[in-house]
Amino acid sequence: QYAKAIKKDKYFVSVTNDIFLKVNNSYLFIEKLLPVQKSALGVRIFQMRDGSLRRVISSESAQFKDNAWELYDGEIVDIPLVKGIQKEGLVYSYFETIQILEGFQPKLLENVYEGSSIFSIIDAVKTILLLKDEEVNLDKVISSLSKNILMPMFAPLLVIIIFFFVPISSRFLNIALFSSLAIFSTLVVWGAIFAMNTLAQNGTVNIFIGLVGPFVLLFGVAFCLFR
């Protein structure tokens, strides 16, 4: 589908349909989200207060500008607490433009909704800060952040460990054998770390045991050998 779209239209438009998320004390529904274009269609925001629905904001189109979502040509319905037949009913108002959801970037919305495990360090930090107070499982975001920070440490730590076993003189060194063992051990260690990372992202093992644990062990061995 991607190839046909590119061949036919010269570009591919990524679309995520029917997003429903809890944001702060509101519920957000987006009929269609276009992350590449930073736009959305069919936006509905249901604002809650004291466990009751108090306001509904509707807009057929929205654009992400200046780190916030800008809704166009929409309607606001204020719902009062019902205390009797004589009391005020629904209050309708209309707007040309309104800004909401500051900081909720289109890509973050898409990744969180689809349960993506691929986040850059910056996106992962932003997502955690935005959703830390919500009832959202952030295990995949935290594991992605830990992976991006810790995985680069794998190389220098392993270099220290392998270097410890290099013979002090070339007379005692079999280059072919030593190189083969070094490559093999590197692949085994990397494979083990990758497997633990995958298990952590799937929730099979604890994130800190699956991600931080192997690097603490690797760091401990490297530090001891370095000393």
Summary of the structure (lengths in Angstrom):
residues: 227
radius of gyration: 26.0
end to end distance: 55.9
largest distance: 100.1
contacts: 606
relative contact order: 0.09
helix: 45%
strand: 28%
